[in-house]
Every structure is written in structure tokens, then in C-alpha cells.
Amino acid sequence: MKPQYFTAILFATALYWMYLLYAPFLLVITIAALLAVSTANLQEQFEGIFKHKIFAALFSSLLLSILFFAPLGYFLATLSIKLNSLEPETFQKVQLYIEHFIVNPPEYLAFLKPYFLDVIKGLDAKSLTANAITIAGYIGKFSASFLKNAFLIIIFYFFVQLNGVSIISFLQRVVQVSVEESTLLIKELSAVMNVVFYSIIATAMFEGALFGVAISYMGYNGLLFGVMYGFASLIPVVGGILMWLPFMLYELSVGDTSYAIFIALYSIIMISIVADTLVKPLIIKEINKIVLKDNKTQMNELVIFFAIIAGLTTFGFWGMILGPAITAFFLTILKLFENRSKDYETKSFN
């Protein structure tokens, strides 16, 4: 057997066992690496301030924990605790209110009464309680899993920030691509992930602020629920509904129909349609211009926007990081092929 074949077999065997060993952590490691790429410019600034890589990596990891993971973890944990602490009497009150509302609807909804009556046929407090317990159990399980993954991501993130330059240098020596091509790949991926990371933070703060203002007007804690809405908005499809629907139902239960209609319409029109659908791509565009001054490395804001949506739809919560990263990687590979084709054509003509 030729030595190179034997080496290839050893490498394939080692790669297989490495995959089995680290398979449970592949997603966590990938997210940590992409977050490190997203905040590479901040890491450079911190290194200039602290004059030491370890302190800079520690500070950036702490900052990521405070800004990104701590509020979302608090939101999930609080929601899980609240759902588990609900008493069966609460669901009986909800059932009675819904039945009373359906049997005696407001005049402007009277035409829907026959349809409403069909809805309450299978409605009972036991089914509501069972469903709530199931949902609470699911949220509790998801919260525990999220907090565990968040802790692991922070750990891996710290080590990537600490040894990122060495890792990239090693991969450049191992992977059979030129230094120019590997530099282009890293530069393109870093550029897009910078825009994605800052866009996620900016849009979450913007939508959270919009919801916080409305809730403050209704007499609630605007700061707390605004922060919760900002992170809930990152959850695909149902994120915003998880926040405004309970407020609407509560206002209906206490007889304040005007506030219930207000928070529903405001959340759907101002936040879901205007802010999330219309304003969000503009925010991405502006961040794209500010963060990436080199026009050659800019990716169209609509591509980034749809990459985030596609990632959330396909991979769930972490898809907002994976979607743009996969898209950027694919487009950069196409650029590498384009550059190689141009070089080949140039050499052919010469």
C-alpha cells in the first residue's frame, strides 16, 4: 500500500471518530465560531484597550452573555415558571369568560356568533389545563436546553476569540487553497456576519422599544416587556404573538375592549407589518453601509433579510445565524469560481 493511501485511511478514520465524539456539540461550536466572526472587529478593539488577548476575550464573552443570552434566558425561564404556577381555577375563569363572550358578543361581532358557538363545543377547562401543562413542559424543556447550549456557546466563543488567529493560520496551511482565496472567504463571511449580528440586535431593540411604548401607555412596565418583546421577536412566526396576545386576552377578561383592540392592531400593523417587514430591511441596509465601507464586500440587504428568514424557518432560533452564514459561504464560493475563471481566461489569451 502506498504511504499516501495509508495516511488518507488514517485521516478518514480519525475524522469519523472525531465526528462521533463531537457530534452533540457541532451546532454549538458552529454558532460560537460564527458569533466570534461576527464580533471580530470588537475583539480587535478590546485587545487594543486591554493590551491582552485573555482579558479581551473574557470581556467580549461577558458582554455577549449580558446583551444576548441573559435577557432571553430570563424571558424563557420566567415564562416557564409562570405557566407552571397557574392554577386550574384560572383556566375555569378563562373558559367562563370565553363562553360568555361568544354567547353574548359585541354588536359589531354578532354576525360571527354561529361560528363562535361551534368553537366552544369542544372547549372545557380540563383541556385548557392539559394543553397549558403540555406547553409549560415544552417551554421548560426548551429553556433548560437553551441555557445549557448558551453556556457552552459562551465557553467555545471565548476559546475561539482567544485562539482565532492561530486557528485561521493553521487552516490556511492545511486546506489546499491559496492565501488570497482563504482571505477572501474569511473576509466575505466576516463582513456578512457583522451586518447580521448588529442587525439582529438593532431590530430587536427597535421592535422592543415600539412595544414598550405601547405597553407603557396601557400602564404596564414598558422597559421589562419591551425587552421581552425584543427577544421574543427573534422567534420565527409566533414570536410577537407570544407577547401581545396574552395582553389582549387579559384586557378582554377585565372588560377593557378598547385596550385589547389597540394592542392587537398596534402590534400587527406597526410592529409586524411596518417595523418587521418594511423597516427591518432598511435597518439592515444602513448597517450594511456603516459597517462595510468597502462596497466590494457588501451583500444586498434583501439577500441578508431573506437569509435570516429562511434560516429561522429551517433551523429554528439559531437559524438567524446559520442562514446568512450559509448564504454568504455559498456566494463567496461562487466568487472564487468566478475569479478562477477570469484568471484562466487571462492566461489563455496570453
C-alpha positions as CSV (number, residue, x, y, z in Angstrom):
1,M,0.0,0.0,0.0
2,K,1.3,3.4,-0.9
3,P,2.1,5.7,2.1
4,Q,-0.3,8.4,0.9
5,Y,-3.2,5.9,0.8
6,F,-2.4,4.7,4.3
7,T,-2.3,8.3,5.5
8,A,-5.6,9.0,3.9
9,I,-7.2,6.0,5.6
10,L,-5.9,7.1,8.9
11,F,-7.2,10.6,8.4
12,A,-10.7,9.3,7.3
13,T,-10.8,7.0,10.4
14,A,-9.7,9.8,12.7
15,L,-12.3,12.2,11.1
16,Y,-15.1,9.7,11.6
17,W,-14.3,9.2,15.2
18,M,-13.9,12.9,15.8
19,Y,-17.4,13.3,14.3
20,L,-18.9,10.7,16.6
21,L,-17.1,12.3,19.6
22,Y,-18.2,15.9,18.9
23,A,-21.5,15.4,17.1
24,P,-23.6,16.6,20.0
25,F,-21.6,19.9,20.1
26,L,-21.3,20.6,16.4
27,L,-24.1,23.1,16.3
28,V,-22.9,24.8,19.5
29,I,-19.3,25.0,18.1
30,T,-20.6,26.4,14.8
31,I,-22.7,29.1,16.4
32,A,-19.8,30.1,18.7
33,A,-17.5,30.3,15.7
34,L,-19.9,32.4,13.7
35,L,-20.6,34.7,16.7
36,A,-16.8,35.1,17.0
37,V,-16.6,36.0,13.3
38,S,-19.5,38.5,13.8
39,T,-17.7,40.3,16.6
40,A,-14.1,40.1,15.3
41,N,-13.9,43.8,15.0
42,L,-15.0,44.3,18.6
43,Q,-12.4,41.8,19.7
44,E,-9.7,43.8,18.0
45,Q,-10.8,47.0,19.7
46,F,-10.9,45.2,23.1
47,E,-7.4,43.9,22.5
48,G,-6.2,47.4,21.9
49,I,-7.9,48.6,25.1
50,F,-6.8,45.8,27.4
51,K,-3.5,45.1,25.7
52,H,-4.0,41.4,26.4
53,K,-5.9,38.7,24.5
54,I,-7.2,36.8,27.5
55,F,-8.8,39.9,29.1
56,A,-10.2,41.0,25.8
57,A,-11.7,37.5,25.1
58,L,-13.2,37.4,28.7
59,F,-14.7,40.9,28.3
60,S,-16.3,40.1,24.9
61,S,-17.7,36.8,26.2
62,L,-19.1,38.6,29.2
63,L,-20.6,41.3,27.0
64,L,-22.2,38.7,24.7
65,S,-23.7,36.9,27.8
66,I,-25.2,40.1,29.1
67,L,-26.6,41.5,25.9
68,F,-27.7,38.4,24.1
69,F,-28.2,35.3,26.3
70,A,-29.1,36.7,29.8
71,P,-32.3,38.5,28.8
72,L,-33.5,35.7,26.6
73,G,-32.7,33.1,29.2
74,Y,-34.6,35.2,31.8
75,F,-37.6,35.5,29.5
76,L,-37.8,31.8,28.9
77,A,-37.3,30.9,32.5
78,T,-39.9,33.4,33.7
79,L,-42.4,32.3,31.1
80,S,-41.9,28.6,32.1
81,I,-42.3,29.4,35.8
82,K,-45.4,31.5,35.3
83,L,-47.1,28.8,33.2
84,N,-46.3,26.1,35.7
85,S,-47.7,28.2,38.6
86,L,-51.1,28.7,37.0
87,E,-54.0,27.2,39.0
88,P,-56.9,25.2,37.4
89,E,-59.3,27.9,38.7
90,T,-57.6,30.3,36.3
91,F,-58.5,28.2,33.3
92,Q,-62.0,27.8,34.6
93,K,-62.3,31.6,34.7
94,V,-60.9,31.8,31.2
95,Q,-63.4,29.2,29.9
96,L,-66.3,31.1,31.5
97,Y,-65.2,34.4,30.1
98,I,-64.8,32.9,26.6
99,E,-68.2,31.2,26.7
100,H,-69.8,34.4,27.9
101,F,-68.1,36.5,25.2
102,I,-69.2,34.0,22.5
103,V,-72.8,33.7,23.7
104,N,-73.1,37.5,24.1
105,P,-70.7,39.0,21.6
106,P,-70.5,42.8,21.0
107,E,-72.9,44.1,18.3
108,Y,-70.1,44.6,15.8
109,L,-69.2,40.8,16.1
110,A,-72.8,39.5,16.3
111,F,-72.6,38.1,12.8
112,L,-69.9,35.7,13.9
113,K,-71.9,34.2,16.7
114,P,-72.8,31.0,14.8
115,Y,-69.2,30.3,14.1
116,F,-68.2,31.1,17.7
117,L,-70.7,28.6,19.0
118,D,-69.0,25.9,17.0
119,V,-65.7,26.8,18.6
120,I,-66.8,26.3,22.2
121,K,-68.4,22.9,21.7
122,G,-65.1,21.1,22.5
123,L,-63.9,23.7,24.9
124,D,-63.5,22.8,28.6
125,A,-61.3,23.8,31.5
126,K,-59.7,20.3,31.6
127,S,-58.5,20.5,28.0
128,L,-57.2,24.0,28.6
129,T,-55.3,22.9,31.7
130,A,-53.9,19.9,29.9
131,N,-52.7,22.0,27.0
132,A,-51.2,24.6,29.2
133,I,-49.3,21.9,31.2
134,T,-48.0,20.4,27.9
135,I,-46.9,23.9,26.7
136,A,-45.3,24.7,30.0
137,G,-43.4,21.4,30.0
138,Y,-42.2,22.1,26.4
139,I,-41.1,25.6,27.3
140,G,-39.4,24.4,30.4
141,K,-37.6,21.7,28.5
142,F,-36.6,24.2,25.8
143,S,-35.5,26.7,28.4
144,A,-33.2,24.2,30.1
145,S,-31.8,23.1,26.8
146,F,-31.3,26.7,25.7
147,L,-29.5,27.7,28.9
148,K,-27.2,24.7,28.6
149,N,-26.4,25.5,25.0
150,A,-25.9,29.2,25.8
151,F,-23.3,28.3,28.5
152,L,-21.5,26.0,26.0
153,I,-21.6,28.6,23.3
154,I,-20.0,31.2,25.6
155,I,-17.3,28.8,26.6
156,F,-16.5,27.9,22.9
157,Y,-16.8,31.6,22.0
158,F,-14.2,32.5,24.5
159,F,-11.7,30.0,23.2
160,V,-12.4,30.9,19.5
161,Q,-11.8,34.6,20.4
162,L,-8.6,33.7,22.2
163,N,-7.2,31.4,19.6
164,G,-9.0,32.6,16.4
165,V,-5.9,33.9,14.6
166,S,-3.9,30.7,15.3
167,I,-6.9,28.6,14.1
168,I,-7.3,30.5,10.9
169,S,-3.5,30.4,10.2
170,F,-3.5,26.6,10.8
171,L,-6.4,26.1,8.5
172,Q,-4.8,28.2,5.8
173,R,-1.8,25.9,5.9
174,V,-3.8,22.7,5.9
175,V,-6.6,23.5,3.4
176,Q,-5.4,23.3,-0.2
177,V,-6.4,26.9,-1.3
178,S,-4.3,29.9,-1.8
179,V,-3.8,32.6,0.8
180,E,-5.7,35.0,-1.4
181,E,-8.7,32.7,-1.7
182,S,-8.8,31.8,2.0
183,T,-8.5,35.5,2.9
184,L,-11.4,36.4,0.6
185,L,-13.6,33.6,2.1
186,I,-12.9,34.8,5.7
187,K,-13.3,38.5,4.7
188,E,-16.7,37.9,3.0
189,L,-18.1,35.7,5.8
190,S,-16.9,38.1,8.5
191,A,-18.4,41.1,6.6
192,V,-21.9,39.5,6.3
193,M,-21.9,38.1,9.8
194,N,-21.0,41.6,11.2
195,V,-24.1,43.0,9.4
196,V,-26.3,40.1,10.6
197,F,-25.2,40.3,14.2
198,Y,-25.7,44.1,14.5
199,S,-28.9,44.0,12.5
200,I,-30.4,41.4,14.9
201,I,-29.5,43.5,17.9
202,A,-30.7,46.7,16.3
203,T,-34.1,45.3,15.1
204,A,-34.8,43.6,18.4
205,M,-34.2,46.8,20.3
206,F,-36.3,48.8,17.8
207,E,-39.3,46.4,17.9
208,G,-38.9,46.1,21.7
209,A,-39.0,49.8,22.1
210,L,-42.1,50.1,19.9
211,F,-43.9,47.5,22.0
212,G,-42.6,49.0,25.3
213,V,-44.1,52.4,24.4
214,A,-47.5,50.9,23.7
215,I,-47.4,48.8,26.9
216,S,-46.3,51.9,29.0
217,Y,-49.3,53.8,27.6
218,M,-51.5,50.9,28.9
219,G,-50.0,51.2,32.3
220,Y,-47.6,48.3,32.3
221,N,-43.8,48.1,32.8
222,G,-42.7,49.2,29.3
223,L,-39.0,48.5,29.9
224,L,-39.4,44.9,31.1
225,F,-42.0,43.9,28.5
226,G,-40.2,45.8,25.7
227,V,-37.0,43.8,26.4
228,M,-39.1,40.6,26.4
229,Y,-40.8,41.5,23.1
230,G,-37.4,42.3,21.5
231,F,-36.1,38.9,22.1
232,A,-39.4,37.2,21.5
233,S,-39.5,38.8,18.1
234,L,-36.5,36.6,17.2
235,I,-38.6,33.5,17.4
236,P,-40.0,32.8,13.9
237,V,-43.7,33.3,13.1
238,V,-45.1,33.3,16.7
239,G,-42.5,35.5,18.4
240,G,-44.5,38.7,18.6
241,I,-47.8,36.9,19.2
242,L,-46.4,35.3,22.4
243,M,-46.2,38.9,23.8
244,W,-49.2,40.8,22.6
245,L,-51.9,38.0,22.6
246,P,-51.8,37.5,26.5
247,F,-52.2,41.2,27.0
248,M,-55.1,41.3,24.6
249,L,-56.8,38.4,26.3
250,Y,-56.2,39.9,29.8
251,E,-57.7,43.2,28.7
252,L,-60.7,41.5,27.3
253,S,-61.2,39.5,30.5
254,V,-61.3,42.7,32.6
255,G,-63.7,44.3,30.2
256,D,-61.3,46.8,28.6
257,T,-62.1,46.1,24.9
258,S,-60.5,49.3,23.6
259,Y,-57.1,48.4,25.1
260,A,-57.4,44.9,23.8
261,I,-58.1,46.0,20.3
262,F,-55.4,48.7,20.5
263,I,-52.6,46.3,21.5
264,A,-53.6,43.8,18.8
265,L,-53.9,46.2,16.0
266,Y,-50.8,48.2,17.1
267,S,-48.7,45.0,17.3
268,I,-49.9,43.6,14.0
269,I,-49.8,46.8,11.9
270,M,-47.0,48.9,13.5
271,I,-44.6,46.1,14.5
272,S,-45.3,43.1,12.4
273,I,-46.1,44.8,9.1
274,V,-44.3,48.2,9.3
275,A,-41.3,47.6,11.5
276,D,-40.5,43.9,10.8
277,T,-41.5,43.8,7.1
278,L,-40.7,47.3,5.8
279,V,-38.3,49.0,8.3
280,K,-36.1,45.9,9.1
281,P,-34.6,45.7,5.5
282,L,-33.8,49.4,5.7
283,I,-32.0,48.9,9.0
284,I,-30.0,46.1,7.5
285,K,-29.2,48.4,4.6
286,E,-27.9,51.2,6.8
287,I,-25.9,48.9,8.9
288,N,-24.5,47.4,5.7
289,K,-23.3,50.8,4.7
290,I,-21.9,51.8,8.1
291,V,-20.2,48.5,9.0
292,L,-18.9,47.7,5.4
293,K,-17.5,50.8,3.9
294,D,-15.9,48.7,1.1
295,N,-18.6,48.3,-1.5
296,K,-17.0,45.1,-2.9
297,T,-17.7,43.2,0.3
298,Q,-21.3,44.4,0.7
299,M,-24.2,41.9,0.3
300,N,-27.6,43.1,-0.8
301,E,-29.7,43.8,2.3
302,L,-32.7,41.9,0.9
303,V,-30.5,38.8,0.5
304,I,-29.4,39.1,4.1
305,F,-33.0,39.7,5.2
306,F,-34.4,36.6,3.4
307,A,-31.4,34.6,4.5
308,I,-32.3,35.4,8.1
309,I,-36.0,34.5,7.5
310,A,-35.0,31.2,5.7
311,G,-32.6,30.3,8.4
312,L,-35.2,30.8,11.2
313,T,-37.8,28.8,9.2
314,T,-35.4,25.9,8.5
315,F,-33.2,25.7,11.7
316,G,-35.3,27.5,14.3
317,F,-33.8,30.1,16.6
318,W,-30.2,29.6,15.7
319,G,-31.1,29.8,12.0
320,M,-30.8,33.6,12.2
321,I,-27.0,33.0,12.5
322,L,-26.8,29.9,10.3
323,G,-28.9,31.2,7.4
324,P,-26.8,34.2,6.5
325,A,-23.6,32.3,7.1
326,I,-24.6,29.5,4.7
327,T,-25.7,32.1,2.1
328,A,-22.5,34.1,2.4
329,F,-20.4,31.0,2.2
330,F,-22.1,29.8,-0.9
331,L,-21.9,33.2,-2.6
332,T,-18.2,33.5,-1.7
333,I,-17.5,30.1,-3.3
334,L,-19.2,31.4,-6.4
335,K,-16.9,34.4,-6.3
336,L,-13.9,32.1,-6.0
337,F,-15.0,30.2,-9.1
338,E,-15.6,33.5,-10.9
339,N,-12.1,34.7,-10.1
340,R,-10.5,31.4,-11.2
341,S,-12.4,31.6,-14.5
342,K,-11.2,35.1,-15.1
343,D,-7.6,34.0,-14.3
344,Y,-7.9,31.0,-16.6
345,E,-9.3,33.2,-19.4
346,T,-6.5,35.7,-18.9
347,K,-3.9,33.1,-19.1
348,S,-5.5,31.5,-22.2
349,F,-5.4,34.8,-24.1
350,N,-1.9,35.5,-23.0
